[in-house]
């Protein structure tokens, strides 16, 4: 794939990830891969190269969509033994493997949501910053299924990023208060907890999260508002934070007689030490045990 085409793919994935979250974009990507395989017309001699080209593109997204990368690497490994078959058999095996991987991620996300609902208490004021799939579905289910009474403080950033979150929670009749993200300091004494999602958790214990998360997490941490991080184990990365391929954009700006270059980044980083509760599909890990838990994941070769 040409570099220009790769950048278009990275931009498309990044924009969708920013809007619906990494788990959802991973699920949609797998579904798209399955659909493409079913429509693919090629020989058994060329299908391996077709898969390889897409796999390499996915591995180098900006930023790294870690759940998707873990799944695609599993797909790559499982497919190695099947390329000596005819093309229809290869396609059938590929679809079967991707279906199983899709179910695995969907199960992980579902269990994170189940675990997380235990942390929504009556009359909570929960601070939410982004439209994380896990967090949004969790709040909606807590209200619609379990009839829990709580309020959500939505920190508005770019409206496109906040619109779906407002819409989803409003449709569930959840009591909302929407304020600019820079106004959080006015509500810290009322806030009971902060819910935040992650794109990935890096090998050096950094959390890659939507832009603006670092300031919000830091402010809550300093003011003793408990920070709850929701991240299924497929979001834990082999790589350090320096290798997460955060997208940097530089734009020339001219305002009146002032010209400058504005540099922006697609995502933020904050340290796992600022998290009070880590919720994965395996359960809730409290602050004092988070390092031990992550080390256990690494030692068991699951990262």
FINUKOL-193050 format. One record per residue: residue in one letter; x, y, z of N, C-alpha, C in turn. Coordinates in steps of 0.05 Angstrom, whole numbers, plus 5000, padded with zeros to 4 digits. Atoms other than C-alpha are relative to their C-alpha. Layout:
N
  rest   n.x   n.y   n.z  ca.x  ca.y  ca.z   c.x   c.y   c.z
     a     X     Y     Z     X     Y     Z     X     Y     Z
...
! end
This chain:
303
  rest   n.x   n.y   n.z  ca.x  ca.y  ca.z   c.x   c.y   c.z
     x  5017  4976  5000  5000  5000  5000  5018  5025  5000
     x  4984  4975  5002  5027  5069  4981  4997  5016  5026
     x  4999  4984  4975  5046  5116  5038  4976  5018  5002
     x  5023  4981  4999  4992  5166  5019  4974  4985  5007
     x  5024  5016  4994  4939  5111  5020  5000  4990  5029
     x  4998  5008  4972  4965  5086  5088  4992  5023  5018
     x  5007  4977  4983  4959  5156  5117  4970  5005  4999
     x  5029  4997  5001  4887  5160  5092  4986  4979  5018
     x  5011  5021  4983  4872  5093  5126  5004  5007  5030
     x  4994  4993  4972  4906  5117  5191  4981  5023  5009
     x  5018  4977  4993  4865  5182  5189  4972  4990  5004
     x  5028  5010  4998  4800  5144  5178  4997  4984  5026
     x  5001  5015  4975  4815  5096  5235  5001  5018  5024
     x  4997  4981  4977  4837  5153  5281  4974  5016  5005
     x  5025  4984  4997  4774  5194  5267  4978  4983  5012
     x  5020  5017  4989  4729  5135  5281  5006  4992  5029
     x  4992  5007  4973  4768  5114  5343  4994  5022  5019
     x  5005  4976  4983  4762  5185  5370  4970  5003  5006
     x  5029  4996  4997  4687  5182  5361  4986  4977  5014
     x  5014  5023  4988  4668  5111  5382  5017  4983  5018
     x  4982  5015  4982  4729  5085  5421  5014  4977  4986
     x  4983  5021  5012  4783  5033  5407  4988  4973  4998
     x  5012  5027  5000  4743  4971  5425  4980  4999  4977
     x  5020  4999  5021  4686  4991  5379  5013  5000  4972
     x  4987  4998  5027  4733  5009  5321  5014  4973  4994
     x  4989  5026  5004  4768  4942  5331  4979  4980  4990
     x  5022  5018  5008  4702  4905  5326  4990  5006  4971
     x  5009  4992  5027  4681  4945  5264  5021  4992  4979
     x  4978  5007  5018  4749  4933  5232  5000  4970  4994
     x  5001  5029  5005  4744  4858  5241  4976  4992  4983
     x  5024  5005  5017  4673  4858  5212  5006  5008  4971
     x  4993  4991  5027  4699  4898  5153  5019  4981  4986
     x  4981  5019  5010  4756  4849  5144  4986  4975  4991
     x  5015  5024  5007  4708  4790  5144  4984  5005  4974
     x  5016  4993  5024  4663  4825  5092  5018  5001  4975
     x  4981  4998  5023  4724  4840  5048  5009  4972  4991
     x  4991  5027  5007  4748  4768  5051  4978  4985  4984
     x  5021  5014  5014  4680  4742  5029  4997  5011  4971
     x  5002  4988  5026  4681  4790  4969  5026  4997  4983
     x  4974  5001  5013  4755  4778  4952  5001  4979  4978
     x  4996  5018  5022  4770  4747  4885  5030  5000  4993
     x  4971  5002  5006  4842  4723  4878  5007  4970  5001
     x  4990  5027  5000  4884  4660  4873  5011  4993  5028
     x  4989  5009  4975  4910  4618  4930  5029  5009  5003
     x  4972  4991  5000  4980  4642  4910  5002  5030  5009
     x  4998  4971  4994  4963  4716  4921  4985  5009  5025
     x  5017  4992  4977  4915  4716  4980  5017  5006  5024
     x  4982  4995  4977  4972  4712  5030  5011  5029  4999
     x  4989  4973  5003  5002  4777  5003  4978  5021  5004
     x  5022  4982  4995  4934  4810  5004  4995  5004  5030
     x  5003  4999  4971  4926  4793  5077  5023  5015  5013
     x  4976  4989  4988  4997  4812  5094  5001  5031  4997
     x  5000  4971  5004  4989  4882  5064  4981  5014  5020
     x  5019  4988  4981  4928  4897  5106  5009  4997  5029
     x  4990  5005  4973  4958  4866  5169  5022  5020  5008
     x  4978  4981  4994  5020  4910  5164  4990  5028  5003
     x  5012  4973  4997  4977  4972  5155  4987  5003  5028
     x  5013  4999  4974  4937  4955  5217  5020  5002  5023
     x  4979  5000  4979  5000  4943  5258  5012  5027  5005
     x  4986  4974  4998  5024  5014  5245  4981  5024  5000
     x  5019  4978  4998  4962  5056  5256  5011  5022  5018
     x  4992  4977  4983  4971  5125  5286  4975  5011  5014
     x  4982  5016  4982  4960  5116  5344  4995  4970  4996
     x  5004  5029  5001  4967  5041  5353  4973  4994  5013
     x  5026  5009  4989  4897  5012  5362  5006  4972  5012
     x  4987  5023  4988  4924  4960  5411  4981  4975  5000
     x  5017  5024  5001  4862  4913  5417  5000  4988  4972
     x  5000  5009  5028  4859  4909  5341  5026  4987  4993
     x  4973  5011  5006  4934  4896  5336  5003  4973  5012
     x  4998  5026  4987  4931  4840  5387  4984  4979  4984
     x  5017  5019  5014  4874  4807  5350  5011  4993  4972
     x  4990  5005  5027  4905  4815  5281  5026  4984  5001
     x  4976  5017  4997  4971  4785  5306  4992  4971  5005
     x  5010  5027  4995  4932  4725  5332  4990  4988  4974
     x  5010  5009  5026  4898  4720  5264  5024  4992  4982
     x  4977  5005  5016  4965  4724  5229  5014  4973  5007
     x  4987  5025  4991  4995  4668  5271  4983  4975  4994
     x  5017  5023  5005  4935  4622  5265  4998  4993  4971
     x  5004  5005  5029  4932  4630  5190  5025  4988  4987
     x  4975  5010  5012  5005  4609  5178  4998  4972  4988
     x  5001  5028  5008  4987  4536  5172  4979  4994  4979
     x  5022  5005  5018  4930  4545  5123  5004  5010  4971
     x  4996  4989  5026  4961  4579  5062  5007  4980  4978
     x  4995  5021  5020  4977  4513  5027  4974  4988  4989
     x  5025  5011  5009  4903  4500  5015  4989  5017  4977
     x  5012  4985  5022  4857  4523  4959  4987  5026  5011
     x  5008  4973  4991  4831  4595  4961  4974  5000  5015
     x  5026  5001  4985  4760  4578  4984  5004  4990  5028
     x  4995  5011  4973  4787  4537  5042  5015  5021  5017
     x  4985  4979  4986  4835  4594  5061  4981  5022  5009
     x  5019  4979  4993  4779  4645  5059  4981  4991  5023
     x  5017  5011  4979  4734  4600  5101  5013  4999  5027
     x  4985  5001  4975  4788  4589  5153  5004  5028  5012
     x  4995  4973  4991  4804  4663  5156  4975  5012  5013
     x  5025  4990  4989  4731  4682  5167  4994  4987  5027
     x  5005  5014  4975  4724  4629  5222  5018  5011  5023
     x  4981  4989  4980  4786  4655  5259  4992  5028  5008
     x  5008  4973  4994  4763  4727  5254  4974  5001  5016
     x  5025  5001  4984  4694  4709  5280  5006  4993  5029
     x  4993  5008  4972  4725  4676  5341  5014  5024  5015
     x  4986  4977  4988  4770  4737  5354  4980  5022  5006
     x  5021  4980  4996  4710  4783  5346  4984  4993  5026
     x  5015  5009  4977  4672  4742  5398  5016  5004  5026
     x  4982  4997  4977  4732  4745  5445  5000  5029  5010
     x  5000  4972  4992  4736  4821  5444  4973  5009  5010
     x  5027  4992  4992  4661  4829  5449  4994  4989  5028
     x  5003  5011  4973  4661  4783  5510  5015  5016  5021
     x  4984  4984  4981  4717  4823  5543  4987  5026  5006
     x  5014  4975  4996  4680  4888  5532  4975  4997  5017
     x  5024  5005  4984  4616  4859  5560  5006  4996  5029
     x  4993  5005  4972  4650  4835  5623  5011  5024  5014
     x  4991  4975  4988  4684  4902  5634  4976  5017  5008
     x  5025  4984  4994  4615  4935  5631  4986  4988  5025
     x  5012  5013  4977  4587  4884  5680  5015  5007  5026
     x  4984  4993  4976  4644  4896  5729  4996  5029  5008
     x  5001  4971  4994  4639  4971  5722  4974  5009  5012
     x  5026  4992  4989  4565  4975  5739  4999  4998  5030
     x  4998  5003  4971  4583  4953  5809  5010  5025  5014
     x  4988  4975  4988  4618  5020  5819  4982  5024  4996
     x  5019  4978  5003  4557  5063  5802  4981  4998  5024
     x  5016  5000  4975  4523  5080  5868  4978  5021  4998
     x  5023  4981  4999  4458  5116  5884  5010  5028  5006
     x  4995  4971  4996  4463  5192  5879  5029  5008  4994
     x  4973  4993  5009  4534  5190  5850  4999  5023  4980
     x  4994  4981  5021  4559  5249  5810  5025  4990  4986
     x  4978  5013  5014  4603  5215  5758  5010  5019  4978
     x  4988  4983  5021  4651  5257  5716  5008  4982  4976
     x  4993  5015  5025  4657  5233  5644  5010  5020  4979
     x  4988  4982  5019  4700  5263  5590  4996  4992  4971
     x  5001  5009  5027  4696  5220  5528  4978  4979  4995
     x  5021  5019  5007  4647  5175  5491  5011  4972  4998
     x  4990  5027  5000  4683  5111  5510  4976  4980  4999
     x  5021  5019  5003  4640  5052  5488  4993  4986  5026
     x  5003  5014  4974  4651  5016  5554  4985  5017  5020
     x  5011  4982  4980  4634  5075  5597  4971  5008  4993
     x  5026  4992  5009  4574  5098  5556  4979  4978  5004
     x  5018  5023  4997  4541  5029  5553  4995  4993  5030
     x  5002  5006  4972  4555  5019  5627  4980  5019  5014
     x  5018  4980  4988  4520  5083  5647  4971  4996  4991
     x  5027  5004  5010  4460  5069  5602  4988  4975  5012
     x  5011  5024  4988  4452  4998  5628  4994  5003  5030
     x  5005  4996  4972  4458  5020  5700  4973  5015  5005
     x  5025  4985  4998  4400  5068  5688  4976  4983  4991
     x  5023  5012  5012  4355  5027  5642  4994  4972  5011
     x  5004  5028  4991  4366  4956  5669  4997  4999  5030
     x  4999  5002  4971  4381  4968  5743  4987  5024  5014
     x  5014  4977  4989  4344  5034  5752  5015  5015  5021
     x  4984  4986  4981  4402  5065  5789  4996  5030  4995
     x  5004  4971  5001  4394  5139  5805  5027  5014  5004
     x  4974  4986  4998  4457  5180  5791  5000  5023  4980
     x  4997  4978  5018  4480  5242  5755  5027  4998  4985
     x  4975  5000  5015  4534  5251  5702  5008  5028  4993
     x  4989  4974  5007  4578  5312  5694  5017  4995  4975
     x  4986  5004  5025  4599  5313  5621  5018  5025  4995
     x  4981  4978  5006  4661  5354  5606  5002  5003  4970
     x  5002  4996  5029  4649  5383  5537  5027  5009  4989
     x  4977  4992  5016  4707  5386  5489  4991  5008  4973
     x  5011  4996  5027  4699  5387  5414  4972  4989  4998
     x  5028  5009  4998  4624  5382  5403  4995  4974  4986
     x  5005  5025  5014  4628  5326  5352  5007  4976  5017
     x  4992  5021  4982  4664  5284  5404  4981  4996  5023
     x  5018  5001  4977  4614  5301  5458  4971  4994  4993
     x  5028  5001  5009  4550  5300  5418  4987  4972  5005
     x  5012  5027  4998  4540  5224  5417  4997  4992  5029
     x  5002  5006  4971  4554  5218  5492  4975  5014  5012
     x  5023  4985  4990  4502  5272  5508  4974  4986  4990
     x  5024  5012  5012  4452  5239  5460  4994  4973  5013
     x  5004  5027  4988  4462  5168  5488  4989  5002  5028
     x  5008  4998  4972  4456  5189  5561  4973  5013  5003
     x  5026  4986  4999  4397  5236  5548  4978  4980  4993
     x  5021  5019  5008  4358  5181  5512  4994  4979  5022
     x  5004  5019  4978  4368  5137  5574  4989  5015  5025
     x  5011  4984  4979  4339  5194  5617  5019  5002  5024
     x  4980  4996  4979  4403  5201  5657  5003  5030  5005
     x  4997  4972  4993  4409  5267  5694  5028  5010  4992
     x  4975  4991  5010  4463  5308  5660  5006  5029  5008
     x  4990  4973  4998  4504  5370  5673  5023  5002  4981
     x  4979  4997  5020  4546  5393  5614  5015  5026  5004
     x  4983  4976  4996  4604  5442  5626  5025  4997  4983
     x  4974  5002  5015  4668  5460  5588  5020  4985  5017
     x  4981  5016  4985  4725  5414  5607  5018  5018  5018
     x  4983  4983  4983  4764  5474  5634  4985  5010  5025
     x  5015  4991  4976  4708  5486  5686  4998  4978  5021
     x  5001  5022  4981  4719  5420  5723  5006  5009  5028
     x  4991  4991  4974  4752  5457  5781  4976  5009  5017
     x  5023  4990  4986  4684  5486  5800  4982  4978  5012
     x  5017  5022  4993  4654  5417  5811  5014  4978  5015
     x  4984  5021  4988  4709  5378  5845  4989  4992  5028
     x  5011  5007  4974  4677  5382  5914  4975  4984  4999
     x  5024  5016  5004  4613  5352  5887  5004  4973  4988
     x  4995  5025  5015  4644  5298  5844  5006  4977  5018
     x  4994  5025  4985  4645  5227  5870  5021  4983  4987
     x  4980  5017  5014  4688  5194  5817  5002  5009  4971
     x  4996  4996  5029  4717  5201  5747  5002  4974  4986
     x  4998  5023  5016  4705  5148  5695  5015  5007  4974
     x  4984  4995  5024  4757  5145  5639  5006  4974  4986
     x  4992  5023  5016  4771  5097  5582  5029  5004  4990
     x  4973  4999  5010  4837  5081  5548  5001  4990  4971
     x  4994  5012  5025  4862  5070  5478  5019  4976  5004
     x  4981  5022  4993  4919  5029  5508  5013  5007  5027
     x  4983  4996  4976  4960  5019  5571  5027  4989  4992
     x  4974  5006  5011  5033  5019  5552  5018  4983  5019
     x  4982  5017  4984  5090  4975  5575  5014  5015  5022
     x  4988  4984  4979  5119  5032  5616  4978  5014  5017
     x  5022  4992  4982  5052  5041  5653  4989  5028  4994
     x  5014  4975  5008  5026  5101  5614  4974  4992  4987
     x  5026  5005  5012  4954  5106  5593  4997  5019  4977
     x  5005  4984  5023  4941  5130  5523  4970  5004  4998
     x  5028  4994  4998  4874  5166  5524  4993  5024  4983
     x  5008  4977  5016  4834  5219  5487  5012  5026  5009
     x  4988  4974  4993  4862  5289  5485  4984  5014  5021
     x  5013  4987  4977  4846  5328  5548  5000  4983  5025
     x  5002  5019  4978  4847  5266  5592  5022  5005  5021
     x  4978  4997  4982  4915  5281  5623  4994  5022  5021
     x  5006  4978  4982  4894  5348  5653  4977  4993  5019
     x  5024  5007  4984  4827  5320  5678  5007  4980  5021
     x  4991  5021  4981  4858  5258  5710  5018  5012  5021
     x  4982  4987  4980  4912  5300  5743  4985  5017  5020
     x  5016  4982  4982  4862  5350  5771  4984  4983  5020
     x  5015  5017  4982  4819  5294  5799  5019  4986  5020
     x  4980  5014  4983  4880  5257  5827  5009  5018  5023
     x  4990  4981  4980  4906  5319  5863  4979  5006  5020
     x  5022  4992  4982  4838  5334  5892  4985  4976  5012
     x  5010  5024  4988  4825  5262  5914  4972  4991  4990
     x  5024  5011  5013  4768  5248  5866  5009  4973  4988
     x  4991  5026  5010  4775  5173  5853  4998  4997  4970
     x  4998  5004  5029  4797  5156  5782  4996  4971  4994
     x  5006  5027  5009  4766  5093  5751  5008  4997  4971
     x  4992  5005  5027  4801  5067  5689  4989  4974  4990
     x  5013  5024  5012  4763  5018  5645  5017  4991  4976
     x  4983  5009  5022  4809  4976  5601  5001  4969  5000
     x  4997  5029  5001  4801  4904  5580  5029  4993  4994
     x  4972  5007  5002  4866  4865  5578  5012  5001  4972
     x  4990  4997  5028  4871  4869  5502  5010  5028  4994
     x  4990  4973  5003  4886  4943  5511  5028  5004  5011
     x  4973  4997  4989  4952  4929  5546  5020  4994  4978
     x  4982  5001  5023  5010  4940  5498  5027  4988  5007
     x  4972  5010  4998  5077  4906  5486  5020  5023  5001
     x  4981  4978  5007  5107  4974  5470  4999  5022  5021
     x  5000  4976  4982  5128  5035  5512  4984  5023  4988
     x  5017  4977  5009  5091  5101  5507  5013  5014  4976
     x  4986  4987  5022  5144  5128  5459  4995  4986  4973
     x  5005  5015  5025  5123  5075  5408  4970  4998  4993
     x  5029  5002  5005  5047  5088  5409  4991  5015  4976
     x  5006  4986  5025  5051  5131  5346  4978  5020  5002
     x  5020  4979  4997  5011  5189  5372  5003  5019  4976
     x  5000  4983  5024  4992  5232  5312  5005  5029  5008
     x  4995  4972  4996  5021  5302  5311  4993  5016  4975
     x  5008  4984  5023  4992  5356  5266  5010  5029  5005
     x  4990  4973  4998  5024  5424  5252  4985  5016  4978
     x  5016  4983  5018  4980  5479  5221  5010  5029  5002
     x  4993  4971  5000  5001  5549  5201  4976  5017  5004
     x  5023  4983  4993  4956  5601  5232  5008  5029  4996
     x  4995  4972  5002  4950  5674  5215  4975  5015  5011
     x  5022  4985  4987  4907  5718  5261  5009  5029  5002
     x  4992  4972  5000  4912  5792  5246  5029  5003  4991
     x  4972  4997  5006  4985  5811  5247  5018  4980  5013
     x  4985  5021  4985  5005  5748  5285  4999  4974  4984
     x  4999  5026  5014  5028  5685  5248  5016  4981  5017
     x  4986  5020  4984  5049  5621  5282  4992  4972  4990
     x  5006  5028  5007  5050  5545  5274  4988  4987  5025
     x  5014  5013  4978  4999  5509  5319  5005  4970  4998
     x  4995  5029  4999  5020  5439  5339  4981  4987  5019
     x  5020  5015  4984  4967  5390  5364  5007  4970  4999
     x  4996  5029  4999  4968  5317  5384  4973  4986  5001
     x  5025  5014  5002  4914  5265  5373  4991  4989  5027
     x  5006  5013  4975  4918  5235  5443  5018  5010  5023
     x  4985  4993  4976  4943  5246  5515  5012  4975  5012
     x  4989  5021  4984  4985  5206  5562  4999  5008  5030
     x  4997  4995  4971  4979  5200  5638  5009  4974  5012
     x  4987  5023  4988  5012  5152  5687  4979  4983  5015
     x  5018  5018  4986  4977  5091  5715  4999  5004  5030
     x  4999  4995  4971  4998  5113  5785  4978  5020  5008
     x  5022  4981  4994  4942  5166  5780  4973  4987  5001
     x  5025  5015  5000  4889  5112  5775  4995  4987  5027
     x  5007  5012  4974  4853  5090  5838  4988  4972  4996
     x  5012  5027  5004  4814  5031  5808  5003  4994  4970
     x  4998  5010  5027  4831  4992  5745  4979  4977  4997
     x  5021  5020  5004  4771  4953  5718  5006  4986  4973
     x  4997  5017  5024  4785  4896  5668  4978  4979  5000
     x  5020  5021  5001  4743  4837  5647  5004  4979  5023
     x  4994  5019  4978  4777  4799  5704  4993  5010  5028
     x  5009  4990  4974  4753  4844  5759  5010  5028  5005
     x  4991  4973  4991  4770  4908  5798  5026  4998  5015
     x  4974  5000  4987  4842  4921  5817  5004  5027  5014
     x  4997  4975  4986  4852  4973  5871  5029  5010  4997
     x  4975  4986  5005  4909  5023  5869  5025  4985  5010
     x  4976  5012  4988  4957  4986  5915  5008  4974  4986
     x  4995  5025  5013  4953  4924  5871  5002  5002  4970
     x  5000  4997  5029  4953  4953  5801  5028  4992  4988
     x  4973  5007  5010  5029  4948  5791  5004  4970  5000
     x  4997  5029  4998  5028  4876  5814  4984  4986  4979
     x  5018  5012  5020  4970  4859  5768  5012  5003  4972
     x  4988  4996  5026  5004  4890  5707  5025  4984  4996
     x  4976  5016  5001  5069  4855  5723  4993  4970  4995
     x  5010  5028  5004  5030  4789  5726  4992  4996  4971
     x  5008  5002  5029  5001  4802  5657  5025  4998  4983
     x  4976  5001  5016  5070  4815  5630  5014  4974  5002
     x  4985  5025  4996  5102  4754  5661  4987  4976  4989
     x  5014  5022  5012  5048  4709  5635  4998  5002  4970
     x  4998  4997  5030  5064  4733  5564  4974  5008  4988
     x  5026  4992  5011  4995  4762  5556  5001  5028  4989
     x  4997  4973  5011  5021  4831  5538  5018  5000  4976
! end
